[in-house]
Amino acid sequence: MALRELGQDLVSIEDVRTAILEHISPLESELRSLGEAFGAVLRDDLIASESIPPFDNSAMDGFAVRVEDLAAASPDHPLELPVQGGLAAGSQGGVALEPAAAIRIMTGAPLPAGAGAVVPHELTSFTAERVTFRGSARPGQNVRRAGADMKPGDLVLRAGTVLRGPQLAIAAAQGRERLSVTRPVRVAVLSPGNELVPASSTPGPGQIRNSNAFAISGLLRGAGAVPIDLGIIRDAKSELLAAIDRAIALGADAIVTTGGASAGDYDFVRAVVRESARPGLVFHVAMRPGKPQAFGLFHGRPLFGLPGNPAASILSFEIFVRPALRKMRGEREVLPVSFGVRFPFEHRYRPGRVFLLRCRVEPDPAGGFRVTPPGEQDSSHLTSLAEANAIVTLPADRDCIAQGEVLSAIWLDGK
């Protein structure tokens, strides 16, 4: 769907998001050490060059044995073998197990040649010289085979993977000191509005503290981006254009504004995007809250014009900005993953547009998740968002969710 002027028509969330993502591209990559790569996005497939584990080893503390030596062992007919010696993790290996003998072995120690299984300590009775078995052993029992986890040529990490602890462990196990990752996304945060004052100030008549900047900056950090707070912008086209130029000069890869996207006399984000962005779009989305939105490219940098009401701003970020940031970071999964939630009560709401219900969901004794009674849903209220952990999508063509119904939800904060 190409960007175009959509006028007063209501546009679906999916169409708007698709249009935005068509104009988003991944940023450049950089090399980063493993110690600095947490949370970054891998840009190249990682192919294993070594076997993990690199040698057959014991998965338990116990005794390495030949399987055939224990074939006749049972609770009624225990079998005793001499203890040949011991092996600890870090041993050099090269030890061969003699027939009709056992070697005491620790977790991670190389499996001696000839051994086919490891019997845990707790299934035996032993002294330093002798060990008694009361059962047989299966081939491969408690043995980790070389290459069981990774073998040379295996694709072990795909490009687009967000690097967390397990992924970094894989890279370290393969001896990679540095990885190619997407460089950090720098996002300028602009707060237009004559009514705004800094959070540290005491508001005068008709004024409010600028809370949206802190919400958006926090969401950006959680999404792996670096926020650049350019502060409060007075309601004037020239001021807004100057702030956009300043953001670009500071190296911003994207810009987020809160407020000014509606059709009021002082809502200049809408006008600036329509007149100066190439391409530029203002639209009305068929969702509540968050109907007025704006998007455009300024010298190739995307600008997201979000509503000014706090809840509308945060929910719009989740629906439109977070997927775009994921694509800029080169993440493999861009769209939010939905899951089902059950309503254990009847819930009524205003029809006409998709309603984004901010609420808390919890594990359902019947399985899956269930919705807890939601707080106040006015778009200017923050308290219900502070308690929420999910967004549930309520259909536009209804006004009531029946008790027991299951609807689609996504996690807040990209969880």
Contacts in CASP RR format, 6 or more apart in sequence:
PFRMAT RR
TARGET T0000
AUTHOR 0000-0000-0000
METHOD contacts of the structure
MODEL  1
MALRELGQDLVSIEDVRTAILEHISPLESELRSLGEAFGAVLRDDLIASE
SIPPFDNSAMDGFAVRVEDLAAASPDHPLELPVQGGLAAGSQGGVALEPA
AAIRIMTGAPLPAGAGAVVPHELTSFTAERVTFRGSARPGQNVRRAGADM
KPGDLVLRAGTVLRGPQLAIAAAQGRERLSVTRPVRVAVLSPGNELVPAS
STPGPGQIRNSNAFAISGLLRGAGAVPIDLGIIRDAKSELLAAIDRAIAL
GADAIVTTGGASAGDYDFVRAVVRESARPGLVFHVAMRPGKPQAFGLFHG
RPLFGLPGNPAASILSFEIFVRPALRKMRGEREVLPVSFGVRFPFEHRYR
PGRVFLLRCRVEPDPAGGFRVTPPGEQDSSHLTSLAEANAIVTLPADRDC
IAQGEVLSAIWLDGK
1 15 0 8 1.000
1 18 0 8 1.000
1 19 0 8 1.000
1 22 0 8 1.000
2 19 0 8 1.000
2 22 0 8 1.000
3 19 0 8 1.000
3 22 0 8 1.000
3 23 0 8 1.000
3 279 0 8 1.000
3 280 0 8 1.000
3 281 0 8 1.000
3 295 0 8 1.000
3 296 0 8 1.000
4 281 0 8 1.000
5 274 0 8 1.000
5 281 0 8 1.000
5 282 0 8 1.000
6 281 0 8 1.000
6 282 0 8 1.000
6 283 0 8 1.000
6 284 0 8 1.000
7 282 0 8 1.000
7 283 0 8 1.000
7 284 0 8 1.000
8 284 0 8 1.000
9 284 0 8 1.000
10 284 0 8 1.000
10 285 0 8 1.000
10 286 0 8 1.000
10 291 0 8 1.000
10 353 0 8 1.000
11 283 0 8 1.000
11 284 0 8 1.000
11 285 0 8 1.000
11 286 0 8 1.000
12 285 0 8 1.000
12 286 0 8 1.000
13 285 0 8 1.000
13 286 0 8 1.000
13 287 0 8 1.000
13 319 0 8 1.000
13 354 0 8 1.000
16 283 0 8 1.000
16 285 0 8 1.000
16 293 0 8 1.000
16 295 0 8 1.000
16 320 0 8 1.000
17 319 0 8 1.000
17 320 0 8 1.000
17 323 0 8 1.000
17 335 0 8 1.000
19 281 0 8 1.000
19 295 0 8 1.000
20 295 0 8 1.000
20 302 0 8 1.000
20 304 0 8 1.000
20 320 0 8 1.000
20 323 0 8 1.000
20 324 0 8 1.000
21 323 0 8 1.000
21 324 0 8 1.000
21 327 0 8 1.000
21 334 0 8 1.000
23 279 0 8 1.000
23 295 0 8 1.000
23 296 0 8 1.000
23 297 0 8 1.000
23 302 0 8 1.000
24 302 0 8 1.000
24 324 0 8 1.000
24 327 0 8 1.000
24 328 0 8 1.000
25 327 0 8 1.000
25 328 0 8 1.000
26 43 0 8 1.000
26 182 0 8 1.000
26 327 0 8 1.000
26 328 0 8 1.000
26 329 0 8 1.000
26 330 0 8 1.000
27 182 0 8 1.000
27 183 0 8 1.000
27 185 0 8 1.000
27 253 0 8 1.000
27 328 0 8 1.000
27 329 0 8 1.000
27 330 0 8 1.000
28 182 0 8 1.000
28 183 0 8 1.000
29 43 0 8 1.000
29 44 0 8 1.000
29 180 0 8 1.000
29 181 0 8 1.000
29 182 0 8 1.000
29 183 0 8 1.000
30 180 0 8 1.000
30 181 0 8 1.000
30 182 0 8 1.000
30 183 0 8 1.000
31 178 0 8 1.000
31 179 0 8 1.000
31 180 0 8 1.000
31 181 0 8 1.000
32 40 0 8 1.000
32 178 0 8 1.000
32 179 0 8 1.000
32 181 0 8 1.000
33 177 0 8 1.000
33 178 0 8 1.000
34 168 0 8 1.000
34 171 0 8 1.000
34 172 0 8 1.000
34 176 0 8 1.000
34 177 0 8 1.000
34 178 0 8 1.000
34 179 0 8 1.000
35 168 0 8 1.000
37 163 0 8 1.000
37 168 0 8 1.000
37 171 0 8 1.000
37 179 0 8 1.000
37 181 0 8 1.000
38 163 0 8 1.000
38 164 0 8 1.000
38 165 0 8 1.000
38 168 0 8 1.000
39 162 0 8 1.000
39 163 0 8 1.000
39 164 0 8 1.000
39 224 0 8 1.000
40 162 0 8 1.000
40 163 0 8 1.000
40 179 0 8 1.000
40 181 0 8 1.000
40 182 0 8 1.000
40 184 0 8 1.000
41 160 0 8 1.000
41 161 0 8 1.000
41 162 0 8 1.000
41 163 0 8 1.000
41 181 0 8 1.000
41 182 0 8 1.000
41 329 0 8 1.000
41 330 0 8 1.000
41 331 0 8 1.000
42 157 0 8 1.000
42 158 0 8 1.000
42 159 0 8 1.000
42 160 0 8 1.000
42 161 0 8 1.000
42 162 0 8 1.000
42 163 0 8 1.000
42 167 0 8 1.000
42 179 0 8 1.000
42 180 0 8 1.000
42 181 0 8 1.000
43 159 0 8 1.000
43 160 0 8 1.000
43 180 0 8 1.000
43 181 0 8 1.000
43 182 0 8 1.000
43 330 0 8 1.000
44 159 0 8 1.000
44 179 0 8 1.000
44 180 0 8 1.000
45 155 0 8 1.000
45 157 0 8 1.000
45 158 0 8 1.000
45 159 0 8 1.000
46 155 0 8 1.000
46 156 0 8 1.000
46 157 0 8 1.000
46 170 0 8 1.000
46 171 0 8 1.000
46 174 0 8 1.000
46 176 0 8 1.000
46 179 0 8 1.000
47 153 0 8 1.000
47 154 0 8 1.000
47 155 0 8 1.000
47 156 0 8 1.000
48 150 0 8 1.000
48 151 0 8 1.000
48 152 0 8 1.000
48 153 0 8 1.000
48 154 0 8 1.000
48 155 0 8 1.000
48 156 0 8 1.000
48 174 0 8 1.000
49 152 0 8 1.000
49 153 0 8 1.000
49 174 0 8 1.000
50 150 0 8 1.000
50 152 0 8 1.000
50 173 0 8 1.000
50 174 0 8 1.000
50 175 0 8 1.000
51 146 0 8 1.000
51 147 0 8 1.000
51 150 0 8 1.000
51 151 0 8 1.000
51 152 0 8 1.000
52 147 0 8 1.000
52 149 0 8 1.000
52 150 0 8 1.000
52 173 0 8 1.000
52 174 0 8 1.000
53 144 0 8 1.000
53 145 0 8 1.000
53 146 0 8 1.000
53 147 0 8 1.000
53 148 0 8 1.000
53 149 0 8 1.000
54 146 0 8 1.000
54 147 0 8 1.000
55 93 0 8 1.000
55 110 0 8 1.000
55 111 0 8 1.000
55 146 0 8 1.000
56 110 0 8 1.000
56 111 0 8 1.000
56 143 0 8 1.000
56 144 0 8 1.000
56 145 0 8 1.000
56 146 0 8 1.000
57 108 0 8 1.000
57 109 0 8 1.000
57 110 0 8 1.000
57 111 0 8 1.000
57 143 0 8 1.000
57 144 0 8 1.000
58 64 0 8 1.000
58 87 0 8 1.000
58 105 0 8 1.000
58 106 0 8 1.000
58 107 0 8 1.000
58 108 0 8 1.000
58 109 0 8 1.000
58 111 0 8 1.000
58 118 0 8 1.000
58 142 0 8 1.000
58 143 0 8 1.000
58 144 0 8 1.000
59 107 0 8 1.000
59 108 0 8 1.000
59 118 0 8 1.000
59 142 0 8 1.000
59 143 0 8 1.000
59 144 0 8 1.000
60 107 0 8 1.000
60 118 0 8 1.000
60 120 0 8 1.000
60 121 0 8 1.000
60 142 0 8 1.000
61 105 0 8 1.000
61 106 0 8 1.000
61 107 0 8 1.000
61 120 0 8 1.000
61 121 0 8 1.000
62 104 0 8 1.000
62 105 0 8 1.000
62 106 0 8 1.000
62 118 0 8 1.000
62 119 0 8 1.000
62 120 0 8 1.000
62 121 0 8 1.000
62 124 0 8 1.000
62 142 0 8 1.000
63 83 0 8 1.000
63 102 0 8 1.000
63 103 0 8 1.000
63 104 0 8 1.000
63 105 0 8 1.000
63 118 0 8 1.000
63 119 0 8 1.000
63 121 0 8 1.000
63 124 0 8 1.000
63 126 0 8 1.000
63 131 0 8 1.000
63 133 0 8 1.000
64 87 0 8 1.000
64 97 0 8 1.000
64 102 0 8 1.000
64 103 0 8 1.000
64 104 0 8 1.000
64 105 0 8 1.000
64 111 0 8 1.000
64 112 0 8 1.000
64 115 0 8 1.000
64 116 0 8 1.000
64 117 0 8 1.000
64 118 0 8 1.000
65 81 0 8 1.000
65 97 0 8 1.000
65 102 0 8 1.000
65 115 0 8 1.000
65 116 0 8 1.000
65 117 0 8 1.000
65 118 0 8 1.000
65 119 0 8 1.000
65 133 0 8 1.000
65 137 0 8 1.000
66 97 0 8 1.000
66 99 0 8 1.000
66 100 0 8 1.000
66 114 0 8 1.000
66 115 0 8 1.000
66 116 0 8 1.000
67 116 0 8 1.000
67 117 0 8 1.000
67 136 0 8 1.000
67 137 0 8 1.000
67 138 0 8 1.000
67 139 0 8 1.000
67 140 0 8 1.000
69 79 0 8 1.000
69 81 0 8 1.000
69 99 0 8 1.000
69 100 0 8 1.000
69 101 0 8 1.000
69 102 0 8 1.000
70 79 0 8 1.000
70 117 0 8 1.000
70 119 0 8 1.000
70 133 0 8 1.000
70 135 0 8 1.000
70 136 0 8 1.000
70 137 0 8 1.000
71 136 0 8 1.000
72 79 0 8 1.000
72 136 0 8 1.000
73 79 0 8 1.000
73 133 0 8 1.000
73 134 0 8 1.000
73 135 0 8 1.000
73 136 0 8 1.000
74 134 0 8 1.000
74 135 0 8 1.000
74 136 0 8 1.000
75 134 0 8 1.000
75 135 0 8 1.000
78 132 0 8 1.000
78 133 0 8 1.000
78 134 0 8 1.000
78 135 0 8 1.000
79 132 0 8 1.000
79 133 0 8 1.000
79 135 0 8 1.000
80 130 0 8 1.000
80 131 0 8 1.000
80 132 0 8 1.000
80 133 0 8 1.000
81 100 0 8 1.000
81 101 0 8 1.000
81 102 0 8 1.000
81 130 0 8 1.000
81 131 0 8 1.000
81 133 0 8 1.000
82 100 0 8 1.000
82 101 0 8 1.000
82 102 0 8 1.000
82 129 0 8 1.000
82 130 0 8 1.000
82 131 0 8 1.000
83 101 0 8 1.000
83 102 0 8 1.000
83 103 0 8 1.000
83 104 0 8 1.000
83 126 0 8 1.000
83 127 0 8 1.000
83 128 0 8 1.000
83 129 0 8 1.000
83 130 0 8 1.000
83 131 0 8 1.000
84 97 0 8 1.000
84 98 0 8 1.000
84 101 0 8 1.000
84 102 0 8 1.000
84 103 0 8 1.000
85 103 0 8 1.000
85 104 0 8 1.000
86 103 0 8 1.000
86 104 0 8 1.000
86 105 0 8 1.000
87 93 0 8 1.000
87 95 0 8 1.000
87 103 0 8 1.000
87 104 0 8 1.000
87 105 0 8 1.000
87 106 0 8 1.000
87 109 0 8 1.000
87 110 0 8 1.000
87 112 0 8 1.000
88 106 0 8 1.000
88 109 0 8 1.000
89 106 0 8 1.000
89 107 0 8 1.000
89 108 0 8 1.000
89 109 0 8 1.000
90 108 0 8 1.000
90 109 0 8 1.000
90 110 0 8 1.000
91 109 0 8 1.000
91 110 0 8 1.000
92 110 0 8 1.000
93 110 0 8 1.000
93 112 0 8 1.000
94 110 0 8 1.000
94 112 0 8 1.000
94 113 0 8 1.000
95 103 0 8 1.000
95 110 0 8 1.000
95 112 0 8 1.000
95 113 0 8 1.000
96 112 0 8 1.000
96 113 0 8 1.000
96 114 0 8 1.000
97 103 0 8 1.000
97 112 0 8 1.000
97 113 0 8 1.000
97 114 0 8 1.000
97 115 0 8 1.000
102 119 0 8 1.000
102 131 0 8 1.000
103 112 0 8 1.000
103 115 0 8 1.000
104 126 0 8 1.000
104 131 0 8 1.000
105 111 0 8 1.000
105 112 0 8 1.000
105 118 0 8 1.000
108 144 0 8 1.000
111 118 0 8 1.000
111 143 0 8 1.000
115 143 0 8 1.000
116 137 0 8 1.000
116 139 0 8 1.000
116 140 0 8 1.000
116 141 0 8 1.000
116 143 0 8 1.000
117 137 0 8 1.000
117 138 0 8 1.000
117 139 0 8 1.000
117 140 0 8 1.000
117 141 0 8 1.000
117 142 0 8 1.000
117 143 0 8 1.000
118 141 0 8 1.000
118 142 0 8 1.000
118 143 0 8 1.000
119 133 0 8 1.000
119 137 0 8 1.000
119 141 0 8 1.000
119 142 0 8 1.000
120 142 0 8 1.000
123 133 0 8 1.000
123 134 0 8 1.000
123 135 0 8 1.000
124 131 0 8 1.000
124 132 0 8 1.000
124 133 0 8 1.000
124 134 0 8 1.000
125 131 0 8 1.000
125 132 0 8 1.000
126 132 0 8 1.000
150 156 0 8 1.000
150 170 0 8 1.000
150 173 0 8 1.000
150 174 0 8 1.000
156 170 0 8 1.000
156 174 0 8 1.000
157 167 0 8 1.000
157 170 0 8 1.000
157 171 0 8 1.000
158 332 0 8 1.000
159 332 0 8 1.000
160 330 0 8 1.000
160 331 0 8 1.000
160 332 0 8 1.000
161 167 0 8 1.000
161 332 0 8 1.000
162 331 0 8 1.000
163 171 0 8 1.000
163 179 0 8 1.000
163 181 0 8 1.000
171 179 0 8 1.000
182 328 0 8 1.000
182 329 0 8 1.000
182 330 0 8 1.000
184 224 0 8 1.000
184 225 0 8 1.000
184 226 0 8 1.000
185 224 0 8 1.000
185 225 0 8 1.000
185 226 0 8 1.000
185 253 0 8 1.000
185 254 0 8 1.000
185 325 0 8 1.000
185 328 0 8 1.000
185 329 0 8 1.000
186 225 0 8 1.000
186 226 0 8 1.000
186 228 0 8 1.000
186 250 0 8 1.000
186 251 0 8 1.000
186 252 0 8 1.000
186 253 0 8 1.000
186 254 0 8 1.000
187 220 0 8 1.000
187 225 0 8 1.000
187 226 0 8 1.000
187 227 0 8 1.000
187 228 0 8 1.000
187 252 0 8 1.000
187 253 0 8 1.000
187 254 0 8 1.000
187 255 0 8 1.000
187 256 0 8 1.000
187 325 0 8 1.000
188 227 0 8 1.000
188 228 0 8 1.000
188 229 0 8 1.000
188 230 0 8 1.000
188 243 0 8 1.000
188 246 0 8 1.000
188 247 0 8 1.000
188 250 0 8 1.000
188 252 0 8 1.000
188 254 0 8 1.000
188 255 0 8 1.000
188 256 0 8 1.000
189 213 0 8 1.000
189 216 0 8 1.000
189 217 0 8 1.000
189 220 0 8 1.000
189 227 0 8 1.000
189 228 0 8 1.000
189 229 0 8 1.000
189 230 0 8 1.000
189 231 0 8 1.000
189 256 0 8 1.000
189 257 0 8 1.000
189 258 0 8 1.000
190 230 0 8 1.000
190 231 0 8 1.000
190 233 0 8 1.000
190 240 0 8 1.000
190 243 0 8 1.000
190 244 0 8 1.000
190 247 0 8 1.000
190 255 0 8 1.000
190 256 0 8 1.000
190 257 0 8 1.000
190 258 0 8 1.000
191 210 0 8 1.000
191 212 0 8 1.000
191 213 0 8 1.000
191 230 0 8 1.000
191 231 0 8 1.000
191 232 0 8 1.000
191 233 0 8 1.000
191 257 0 8 1.000
191 258 0 8 1.000
191 259 0 8 1.000
192 232 0 8 1.000
192 233 0 8 1.000
192 234 0 8 1.000
192 235 0 8 1.000
192 239 0 8 1.000
192 240 0 8 1.000
192 257 0 8 1.000
192 258 0 8 1.000
192 259 0 8 1.000
192 260 0 8 1.000
192 268 0 8 1.000
192 269 0 8 1.000
193 232 0 8 1.000
193 233 0 8 1.000
193 234 0 8 1.000
193 235 0 8 1.000
193 259 0 8 1.000
193 260 0 8 1.000
193 266 0 8 1.000
194 234 0 8 1.000
194 235 0 8 1.000
194 266 0 8 1.000
195 206 0 8 1.000
195 207 0 8 1.000
195 208 0 8 1.000
196 207 0 8 1.000
196 208 0 8 1.000
196 209 0 8 1.000
196 210 0 8 1.000
196 232 0 8 1.000
197 203 0 8 1.000
197 204 0 8 1.000
197 207 0 8 1.000
197 208 0 8 1.000
197 209 0 8 1.000
197 210 0 8 1.000
197 232 0 8 1.000
198 209 0 8 1.000
198 210 0 8 1.000
198 232 0 8 1.000
199 209 0 8 1.000
199 210 0 8 1.000
199 211 0 8 1.000
199 214 0 8 1.000
201 209 0 8 1.000
203 209 0 8 1.000
210 231 0 8 1.000
210 232 0 8 1.000
211 310 0 8 1.000
211 382 0 8 1.000
212 258 0 8 1.000
212 259 0 8 1.000
212 308 0 8 1.000
212 310 0 8 1.000
212 313 0 8 1.000
213 229 0 8 1.000
213 231 0 8 1.000
213 258 0 8 1.000
215 310 0 8 1.000
215 313 0 8 1.000
215 314 0 8 1.000
216 227 0 8 1.000
216 256 0 8 1.000
216 258 0 8 1.000
216 306 0 8 1.000
216 313 0 8 1.000
216 314 0 8 1.000
216 317 0 8 1.000
217 227 0 8 1.000
217 229 0 8 1.000
218 227 0 8 1.000
219 314 0 8 1.000
219 317 0 8 1.000
219 318 0 8 1.000
219 321 0 8 1.000
219 322 0 8 1.000
219 413 0 8 1.000
220 226 0 8 1.000
220 227 0 8 1.000
220 256 0 8 1.000
220 325 0 8 1.000
221 227 0 8 1.000
222 413 0 8 1.000
223 322 0 8 1.000
223 325 0 8 1.000
223 326 0 8 1.000
223 414 0 8 1.000
224 325 0 8 1.000
224 329 0 8 1.000
225 254 0 8 1.000
225 325 0 8 1.000
225 329 0 8 1.000
228 247 0 8 1.000
228 250 0 8 1.000
228 251 0 8 1.000
228 252 0 8 1.000
230 243 0 8 1.000
230 246 0 8 1.000
230 247 0 8 1.000
230 250 0 8 1.000
233 239 0 8 1.000
233 240 0 8 1.000
233 243 0 8 1.000
233 257 0 8 1.000
235 260 0 8 1.000
235 266 0 8 1.000
235 268 0 8 1.000
236 268 0 8 1.000
237 268 0 8 1.000
237 271 0 8 1.000
237 272 0 8 1.000
240 257 0 8 1.000
240 268 0 8 1.000
240 269 0 8 1.000
240 272 0 8 1.000
241 272 0 8 1.000
241 276 0 8 1.000
244 255 0 8 1.000
244 272 0 8 1.000
244 298 0 8 1.000
244 303 0 8 1.000
247 255 0 8 1.000
247 301 0 8 1.000
248 298 0 8 1.000
248 299 0 8 1.000
248 301 0 8 1.000
252 301 0 8 1.000
253 301 0 8 1.000
253 328 0 8 1.000
254 301 0 8 1.000
254 302 0 8 1.000
254 303 0 8 1.000
254 304 0 8 1.000
254 324 0 8 1.000
254 325 0 8 1.000
254 328 0 8 1.000
255 298 0 8 1.000
255 301 0 8 1.000
255 302 0 8 1.000
255 303 0 8 1.000
255 304 0 8 1.000
256 303 0 8 1.000
256 304 0 8 1.000
256 305 0 8 1.000
256 306 0 8 1.000
256 317 0 8 1.000
256 321 0 8 1.000
257 269 0 8 1.000
257 294 0 8 1.000
257 303 0 8 1.000
257 304 0 8 1.000
257 305 0 8 1.000
257 306 0 8 1.000
258 305 0 8 1.000
258 306 0 8 1.000
258 307 0 8 1.000
258 308 0 8 1.000
258 313 0 8 1.000
259 267 0 8 1.000
259 269 0 8 1.000
259 305 0 8 1.000
259 306 0 8 1.000
259 307 0 8 1.000
259 308 0 8 1.000
259 313 0 8 1.000
260 266 0 8 1.000
260 267 0 8 1.000
260 268 0 8 1.000
260 269 0 8 1.000
260 270 0 8 1.000
260 305 0 8 1.000
260 308 0 8 1.000
261 267 0 8 1.000
261 269 0 8 1.000
261 270 0 8 1.000
261 282 0 8 1.000
261 292 0 8 1.000
261 293 0 8 1.000
261 294 0 8 1.000
261 305 0 8 1.000
261 306 0 8 1.000
261 307 0 8 1.000
261 308 0 8 1.000
262 270 0 8 1.000
262 292 0 8 1.000
262 307 0 8 1.000
263 270 0 8 1.000
263 292 0 8 1.000
269 294 0 8 1.000
269 305 0 8 1.000
270 282 0 8 1.000
270 292 0 8 1.000
270 294 0 8 1.000
273 280 0 8 1.000
273 281 0 8 1.000
273 282 0 8 1.000
273 294 0 8 1.000
273 295 0 8 1.000
273 296 0 8 1.000
273 303 0 8 1.000
273 305 0 8 1.000
274 280 0 8 1.000
274 281 0 8 1.000
274 282 0 8 1.000
276 298 0 8 1.000
277 295 0 8 1.000
277 296 0 8 1.000
277 297 0 8 1.000
277 298 0 8 1.000
277 303 0 8 1.000
278 296 0 8 1.000
278 297 0 8 1.000
278 298 0 8 1.000
279 296 0 8 1.000
279 297 0 8 1.000
280 294 0 8 1.000
280 295 0 8 1.000
280 296 0 8 1.000
280 297 0 8 1.000
281 294 0 8 1.000
281 295 0 8 1.000
281 296 0 8 1.000
282 292 0 8 1.000
282 293 0 8 1.000
282 294 0 8 1.000
283 293 0 8 1.000
283 294 0 8 1.000
283 295 0 8 1.000
284 291 0 8 1.000
284 292 0 8 1.000
284 293 0 8 1.000
285 291 0 8 1.000
285 292 0 8 1.000
285 293 0 8 1.000
286 352 0 8 1.000
286 353 0 8 1.000
286 354 0 8 1.000
286 396 0 8 1.000
287 319 0 8 1.000
287 353 0 8 1.000
287 354 0 8 1.000
287 355 0 8 1.000
287 356 0 8 1.000
288 350 0 8 1.000
288 352 0 8 1.000
288 353 0 8 1.000
288 354 0 8 1.000
288 355 0 8 1.000
288 356 0 8 1.000
288 379 0 8 1.000
289 307 0 8 1.000
289 309 0 8 1.000
289 311 0 8 1.000
289 312 0 8 1.000
289 315 0 8 1.000
289 356 0 8 1.000
289 379 0 8 1.000
290 306 0 8 1.000
290 307 0 8 1.000
290 309 0 8 1.000
290 312 0 8 1.000
290 315 0 8 1.000
290 316 0 8 1.000
290 356 0 8 1.000
290 379 0 8 1.000
291 307 0 8 1.000
291 353 0 8 1.000
292 307 0 8 1.000
293 304 0 8 1.000
293 305 0 8 1.000
293 306 0 8 1.000
293 307 0 8 1.000
293 316 0 8 1.000
293 320 0 8 1.000
294 303 0 8 1.000
294 304 0 8 1.000
294 305 0 8 1.000
295 302 0 8 1.000
295 303 0 8 1.000
295 304 0 8 1.000
295 305 0 8 1.000
295 320 0 8 1.000
296 302 0 8 1.000
296 303 0 8 1.000
297 303 0 8 1.000
302 324 0 8 1.000
304 316 0 8 1.000
304 317 0 8 1.000
304 320 0 8 1.000
304 321 0 8 1.000
304 324 0 8 1.000
306 312 0 8 1.000
306 313 0 8 1.000
306 316 0 8 1.000
306 317 0 8 1.000
306 320 0 8 1.000
306 321 0 8 1.000
307 313 0 8 1.000
307 316 0 8 1.000
307 379 0 8 1.000
309 379 0 8 1.000
309 380 0 8 1.000
310 379 0 8 1.000
310 380 0 8 1.000
310 381 0 8 1.000
310 382 0 8 1.000
310 385 0 8 1.000
311 358 0 8 1.000
311 377 0 8 1.000
311 378 0 8 1.000
311 379 0 8 1.000
311 380 0 8 1.000
311 381 0 8 1.000
311 382 0 8 1.000
311 384 0 8 1.000
311 385 0 8 1.000
312 379 0 8 1.000
314 385 0 8 1.000
315 356 0 8 1.000
315 358 0 8 1.000
315 391 0 8 1.000
318 336 0 8 1.000
318 391 0 8 1.000
318 410 0 8 1.000
318 412 0 8 1.000
318 413 0 8 1.000
318 414 0 8 1.000
319 356 0 8 1.000
322 336 0 8 1.000
322 414 0 8 1.000
323 334 0 8 1.000
323 335 0 8 1.000
323 336 0 8 1.000
326 333 0 8 1.000
326 334 0 8 1.000
327 334 0 8 1.000
336 410 0 8 1.000
336 411 0 8 1.000
336 414 0 8 1.000
337 410 0 8 1.000
338 408 0 8 1.000
338 409 0 8 1.000
338 410 0 8 1.000
339 368 0 8 1.000
339 369 0 8 1.000
339 408 0 8 1.000
339 409 0 8 1.000
339 410 0 8 1.000
340 368 0 8 1.000
340 369 0 8 1.000
340 406 0 8 1.000
340 407 0 8 1.000
340 408 0 8 1.000
340 409 0 8 1.000
341 361 0 8 1.000
341 368 0 8 1.000
341 369 0 8 1.000
341 370 0 8 1.000
341 371 0 8 1.000
341 390 0 8 1.000
341 392 0 8 1.000
341 406 0 8 1.000
341 407 0 8 1.000
341 408 0 8 1.000
341 409 0 8 1.000
342 364 0 8 1.000
342 366 0 8 1.000
342 368 0 8 1.000
342 369 0 8 1.000
342 370 0 8 1.000
342 371 0 8 1.000
342 404 0 8 1.000
342 405 0 8 1.000
342 406 0 8 1.000
343 370 0 8 1.000
343 371 0 8 1.000
343 401 0 8 1.000
343 402 0 8 1.000
343 403 0 8 1.000
343 404 0 8 1.000
343 405 0 8 1.000
343 406 0 8 1.000
343 407 0 8 1.000
344 364 0 8 1.000
344 370 0 8 1.000
344 371 0 8 1.000
344 403 0 8 1.000
344 404 0 8 1.000
345 371 0 8 1.000
345 373 0 8 1.000
345 403 0 8 1.000
346 400 0 8 1.000
346 401 0 8 1.000
346 402 0 8 1.000
346 403 0 8 1.000
347 357 0 8 1.000
347 371 0 8 1.000
347 374 0 8 1.000
347 394 0 8 1.000
347 400 0 8 1.000
347 401 0 8 1.000
348 399 0 8 1.000
348 400 0 8 1.000
348 401 0 8 1.000
349 355 0 8 1.000
349 357 0 8 1.000
349 377 0 8 1.000
349 394 0 8 1.000
349 399 0 8 1.000
349 400 0 8 1.000
349 401 0 8 1.000
350 399 0 8 1.000
351 396 0 8 1.000
351 397 0 8 1.000
351 398 0 8 1.000
351 399 0 8 1.000
352 396 0 8 1.000
352 397 0 8 1.000
353 396 0 8 1.000
354 393 0 8 1.000
354 394 0 8 1.000
354 395 0 8 1.000
354 396 0 8 1.000
355 377 0 8 1.000
355 393 0 8 1.000
355 394 0 8 1.000
355 396 0 8 1.000
356 391 0 8 1.000
356 392 0 8 1.000
356 393 0 8 1.000
356 394 0 8 1.000
357 371 0 8 1.000
357 374 0 8 1.000
357 377 0 8 1.000
357 391 0 8 1.000
357 392 0 8 1.000
357 393 0 8 1.000
357 394 0 8 1.000
358 374 0 8 1.000
358 375 0 8 1.000
358 377 0 8 1.000
358 384 0 8 1.000
358 385 0 8 1.000
358 388 0 8 1.000
358 390 0 8 1.000
358 391 0 8 1.000
358 412 0 8 1.000
359 371 0 8 1.000
359 372 0 8 1.000
359 373 0 8 1.000
359 374 0 8 1.000
359 375 0 8 1.000
359 384 0 8 1.000
359 388 0 8 1.000
359 390 0 8 1.000
359 391 0 8 1.000
359 392 0 8 1.000
360 371 0 8 1.000
360 372 0 8 1.000
360 374 0 8 1.000
360 387 0 8 1.000
360 388 0 8 1.000
360 389 0 8 1.000
360 390 0 8 1.000
361 369 0 8 1.000
361 370 0 8 1.000
361 371 0 8 1.000
361 372 0 8 1.000
361 389 0 8 1.000
361 390 0 8 1.000
361 392 0 8 1.000
361 409 0 8 1.000
362 369 0 8 1.000
362 370 0 8 1.000
362 372 0 8 1.000
363 369 0 8 1.000
363 370 0 8 1.000
364 370 0 8 1.000
369 390 0 8 1.000
369 409 0 8 1.000
371 392 0 8 1.000
374 384 0 8 1.000
374 388 0 8 1.000
375 383 0 8 1.000
375 384 0 8 1.000
375 387 0 8 1.000
376 383 0 8 1.000
376 384 0 8 1.000
377 384 0 8 1.000
385 412 0 8 1.000
388 412 0 8 1.000
389 411 0 8 1.000
389 412 0 8 1.000
389 413 0 8 1.000
389 415 0 8 1.000
390 409 0 8 1.000
390 410 0 8 1.000
390 411 0 8 1.000
390 412 0 8 1.000
391 409 0 8 1.000
391 410 0 8 1.000
391 411 0 8 1.000
391 412 0 8 1.000
392 407 0 8 1.000
392 408 0 8 1.000
392 409 0 8 1.000
393 407 0 8 1.000
393 408 0 8 1.000
393 409 0 8 1.000
393 410 0 8 1.000
394 401 0 8 1.000
394 407 0 8 1.000
401 407 0 8 1.000
END
